[in-house]
Amino acid sequence: MIITNNFVLLAQSPYDNYAIQFLMEKLPTNELNEIFDVLNENIFNLSLQQFSSNVVEKSFEKMD
């Protein structure tokens, strides 16, 4: 998935983080596994930043 390759940059962007959150809301959880893998590898840094912390929060809502 193209999003997976650029996930960290998109999650940190003031506008693109909304696109990631929208995908998380609309796609089934089984299609988000690649994104969750990248997020797990970078969760500490992403959770500390203003925009990407929203993506981390949304992922917690969506993960099993």
C-alpha positions as semicolon CSV with decimal commas, in nm:
position;residue;x (nm);y (nm);z (nm)
1;M;0,000;0,000;0,000
2;I;0,138;0,342;-0,095
3;I;0,018;0,493;0,231
4;T;0,233;0,248;0,426
5;N;0,550;0,366;0,252
6;N;0,486;0,726;0,358
7;F;0,288;0,667;0,674
8;V;0,520;0,845;0,917
9;L;0,544;1,159;0,703
10;L;0,169;1,166;0,642
11;A;0,089;1,114;1,008
12;Q;0,314;1,407;1,107
13;S;0,159;1,648;0,855
14;P;-0,098;1,900;0,982
15;Y;-0,338;1,805;0,699
16;D;-0,245;1,456;0,590
17;N;-0,299;1,310;0,936
18;Y;-0,671;1,364;0,873
19;A;-0,648;1,147;0,561
20;I;-0,487;0,869;0,763
21;Q;-0,758;0,895;1,029
22;F;-1,029;0,888;0,760
23;L;-0,879;0,569;0,615
24;M;-0,872;0,414;0,960
25;E;-1,241;0,491;1,003
26;K;-1,350;0,360;0,663
27;L;-1,130;0,056;0,599
28;P;-1,185;-0,276;0,775
29;T;-0,930;-0,354;1,044
30;N;-0,780;-0,645;0,848
31;E;-0,681;-0,405;0,568
32;L;-0,499;-0,178;0,814
33;N;-0,250;-0,435;0,940
34;E;0,040;-0,290;0,737
35;I;-0,032;0,057;0,872
36;F;-0,053;-0,078;1,228
37;D;0,285;-0,247;1,182
38;V;0,451;0,081;1,077
39;L;0,274;0,265;1,356
40;N;0,396;0,013;1,614
41;E;0,755;0,059;1,497
42;N;0,728;0,437;1,542
43;I;0,470;0,468;1,818
44;F;0,690;0,647;2,071
45;N;0,788;0,930;1,836
46;L;0,445;0,958;1,678
47;S;0,265;0,974;2,012
48;L;0,475;1,272;2,124
49;Q;0,402;1,491;1,821
50;Q;0,104;1,722;1,790
51;F;-0,056;1,591;1,470
52;S;0,054;1,230;1,465
53;S;-0,066;1,175;1,821
54;N;-0,420;1,200;1,681
55;V;-0,339;0,915;1,442
56;V;-0,207;0,707;1,730
57;E;-0,525;0,773;1,927
58;K;-0,742;0,675;1,630
59;S;-0,542;0,355;1,583
60;F;-0,612;0,256;1,945
61;E;-0,984;0,294;1,876
62;K;-0,958;0,076;1,565
63;M;-0,716;-0,199;1,678
64;D;-0,841;-0,524;1,820
